[in-house]
Amino acid sequence: MYEIAIIGGGPAGASAALFSAKAGKKTLVLDNDKGMTKRAWLENHLGLLEISGPDLIAAGKKQAEKFGTDWKNESVTTIQKNENGFTIETESGESFEAAHVVLATGVAVSLAEAIGLKTKEGTEPRIKTVIDVDAAGKTNVDGIWAAGTVAGQSVHTIITAGDGAKVAINVISELNGERYVDHDVLK
C-alpha cells in the first residue's frame, strides 16, 4: 500500500511526488502522458533560461524517481474509498491502494466529477471547471487532495509546481502528525 498516490505527472504531480518521496513516504504516480505541458515551450520558469515542456516533465520524473517514487504510465478510471484509504483502478485493469490521493490532472476534471468531488467554475482563461479545495488542497472527500490547475491554480508551470509541493507538504504533515519542512543545505 502506498502512503500517497498522485494522479498526474505534470509539474504539480511531479513536484508533489518529489516532496513526498524525499520525505520517505511510499509514493506512486499514475500518469497518462497526455498533459498540456508536453506541448509547452518555457522561458518563464525561474532557474531555467528556457526549456521544452517534455524536458521539464522528464526532469521532474527523474527527480521524483531519484527519491523512490514508483512512476507508472496508467490512466485512472476510478477511485473508491476503502477501510485503509483508497483503491485506485486503471484502464489496464491494475489496481493500487493508497492512504491519500492527490489529483494533479491539469485541466481534466472528469475523474474528480465521477468520484463525487465538488467542483466550481474556474477563473483562468479557458479553464471552465476546477475542483473545489481549501487552502491546504483538501477536497470534500477526506484523504483526497488536489493540486495545480485542476485545483484552480494558474496554468503556469512554476505556479502549479509550487502548488504540488505545498499540497504534498500538507499531506506529509497530516501523515506525520506535525508540520513537515524540507530544507537542504550546501555541503
N, C-alpha and C positions, 0 to 999 in steps of 0.2 A: 504494500500500500504506500502511495506517495503522500507526503505531507501537503504538498502544494502542486496542483496541476494547472497549467496555463494553456488556455486555448488561444492560439495565435502566436506567430513567431516574428512579428514585425518589431519596430522599435520599442513599443510598450511591453510586448510579451517577452522579448529577449532581455530587456532591462530587468523586468520582474524576475525572470529566471536567473539572471546573473546574481542579483542580490540574494535570492532565495537559496541558491546552491552554495554561494560563498558563505552564507550563514550556517551551512551544514544541514540544511533541510533537504530531504529527499524530494527532488523536483523533476517534473515531467512537463515537456512542451509538446502539444499536439498542434501541428501547423499544416494547413492545406496548400501552402505555397502559392496562394493567389492574392497576396496583399498588394495594395497600391504602391507601396514603397518600391516594389520591384520595377516600377516604371519611372522612378524619380531620378532627377539629377539634382544634387545638393551643393549649394555654395553658401548656405546659411546655417550650418551645423557647427557650433563652437568647437574649436580644436582641430577642425579639418578644413583645409583650404577649399577642397572640392572632392566629391566622392559620388559614385553612382549608387543608386538605391540598392541594386543587387550586391555591391561590395559592402555597403553598410550592413545589410542583413547577414551576409556571410560572416562579417567580423563579429556581429552580435551573437550569432550562433556559436562561433568558435570560443568567444569569451565565456558564454554560459556553460558550454561543454567542458571547458578547462576546469571548472569547479564541480563537475559531476552531473550536470543536467542531462537527463535522458530525453533526447530530441527525436520525435517521430513525425514523419510525413503522413498525416492522417486527417481526414475530415470527420468532425464530430457530428453525430446525428442526434444524440440526446444526452441529457444529464439527469440522473434520478437520485433523490435523497435516499440514503440507507442508514442503518444504525451507527455506522462508523464515519459517516461523511457522505460521499457521493460515488455513484457508479457512472462512468463516462463511457458511452458506446460510440463506435466509429463505423464509417461506411464499409470498412473491410471486415467488420464482424468482431474486431477485437474490443475488449472492454478493460477499463482501468479503474482502480479505486483510489480516491484521494480524500483527505480530511478537508481541504479547502480547494476551491476552484477560482481562478482569476480569468475572466473573459477579457481578452485583448484582441478583439476580432475586427478592428478597424471600422469600416462603415457598415459591416454586416450585423444586423440585429435579429435576423430570423431565428437563430438558435435561442437567443435570450427570450424572445416572444413565445417560442414554442414551449419553453420550460417554465413560463409564468412570471418572468421578471417584469417589473414595472418599467415602462418606457415613457419618454416625454419628447416633445418637439425639440429638435436640435437648433442651435443658434449659429452654427458655422454655415457659410455658403455651401449649398448642395448637400448638406447633411440633414436629412429630413427628420430622422428619429435616432435617439440615443437612449441608453439605459439610465434610469433614474438612480443615482448613487448619492451617498452622503459625502462629507468632506474627506473621509478616510478611504472611500472607494467601495463601501458596503452597499449591497443591493437589498431588496426587500426579502431575500431568502438568506437566512443565517448561514454563513460559510461560503456564499458565492459573492465574489467581488468583481469589479470591472475597472479597467484602466485604459487610458488613451482616448482615441477618437470616439470609440463606442461608448465611453463614459462622459462624453460631452467636451472633451479637450480639443484644442486646435489641432488640425491635421499636420502641423509642422513636426518633423521627426524629433527635434530637440525637446519639444514640449511633451510629446507622447512618451518618449524615453524617460523623461523625468517623472511623469505620472506613473509609469510602470514601476519605477524604483520606489516612489512614495507608497504605492499600494502594497508592494512586496514588503516594505519595512513595517507597514501596519499589520499585515498578516503574520509576519515573523514575530512582531511584538505580542500579538494575541496568542500565538502558539507558545511563546516563552513566558508569558505572564508578566513581562516588564518591557519597557521601551528598548528597542534594539537600535544600535548605532554601529555603522561600519565606516571606520576611518583608517586608511592605510597611511604609513609614514615612510619617508625616504629611508633607505638602508645605507 
